[in-house]
Amino acid sequence: MNDSSLQLQWGRQKIREDLRTLIEDSEALLRLTASVSGEQVDVLRERMRARIEQAKQALAEASGVARGKYRVAADNTEQYVRDNPWQAIGIGVGVGLLLGVLVSR
């Protein structure tokens, strides 16, 4: 995985976390304004509830897609290791040596 893929992945994770925070804050705002009355406030409150539900659904769908992609990657990795056990061992040893050298410095 290259740097841009890692940055994209991190960015997606950050967006999901920010969206969760926004949903939680919006729900808290709705609870706090429950005692405020007025036609415009009621309309706004209903619009916010609808938007929160849409955001929750979008977040659930995005999480499902991400889980599916990670599952495919894990399955592909597992299949590669089964098909090429000696190469996988060699890669593991190489990475272990590299980490050992870096940690010892």
C-alpha positions in Angstrom: 0.0 0.0 0.0 1.5 3.4 -1.0 1.4 6.6 1.0 -1.5 8.1 -0.9 -3.6 5.0 -0.2 -2.8 5.2 3.4 -3.7 8.9 3.5 -6.9 8.2 1.7 -7.8 5.5 4.1 -6.9 7.7 7.1 -9.0 10.5 5.6 -12.0 8.2 5.2 -11.7 7.1 8.8 -11.4 10.7 10.0 -14.6 11.6 8.0 -16.5 8.7 9.6 -15.4 9.8 13.1 -16.3 13.4 12.4 -19.7 12.3 11.1 -20.3 10.2 14.3 -19.4 13.3 16.4 -21.7 15.5 14.4 -24.6 13.0 14.8 -24.0 12.8 18.5 -23.8 16.6 18.9 -26.9 17.1 16.8 -28.9 14.6 18.9 -27.7 16.4 22.0 -28.8 19.7 20.6 -32.3 18.3 19.8 -32.6 17.0 23.4 -31.6 20.4 24.8 -34.1 22.3 22.6 -37.0 20.0 23.3 -38.5 22.6 25.7 -38.3 25.4 23.2 -41.5 25.9 21.3 -42.5 27.7 18.2 -43.5 26.7 14.7 -40.1 27.5 13.1 -38.2 25.7 15.8 -40.4 22.7 15.4 -39.9 22.7 11.6 -36.1 23.0 12.1 -36.1 20.2 14.7 -37.9 17.8 12.3 -35.5 18.7 9.5 -32.6 18.0 11.8 -34.0 14.7 12.9 -34.4 13.7 9.2 -30.9 14.7 8.4 -29.5 12.8 11.4 -31.3 9.7 10.3 -29.9 10.1 6.7 -26.4 10.6 8.2 -26.7 7.5 10.3 -27.8 5.5 7.3 -24.9 6.8 5.2 -22.5 6.0 8.0 -23.8 2.5 8.3 -23.5 2.0 4.6 -20.0 3.4 4.4 -18.9 1.2 7.3 -20.4 -1.9 5.6 -18.6 -1.1 2.4 -15.3 -0.6 4.2 -15.7 -3.9 6.1 -16.4 -5.7 2.8 -13.2 -4.2 1.2 -11.1 -5.1 4.2 -12.5 -8.6 4.2 -11.6 -9.1 0.6 -8.1 -7.8 1.2 -7.7 -10.2 4.2 -9.0 -13.1 2.1 -6.6 -12.2 -0.7 -3.7 -12.0 1.7 -4.6 -15.4 3.2 -4.9 -17.0 -0.2 -1.5 -15.6 -1.2 0.1 -17.0 1.9 -1.5 -20.4 1.3 -0.3 -20.3 -2.3 3.2 -19.0 -1.5 4.1 -20.1 2.0 7.9 -19.8 1.5 7.7 -16.4 0.0 5.4 -15.3 2.9 7.9 -16.7 5.4 10.7 -14.8 3.7 8.8 -11.6 3.7 8.0 -12.1 7.4 11.6 -12.7 8.2 12.7 -9.7 6.2 10.2 -7.4 7.9 11.2 -8.8 11.3 14.9 -8.2 10.6 14.2 -4.6 9.4 12.1 -3.9 12.5 14.8 -5.4 14.7 17.5 -3.2 13.1 15.3 -0.1 13.4 14.4 -0.8 17.1 18.0 -1.5 18.0 19.1 2.0 16.9 
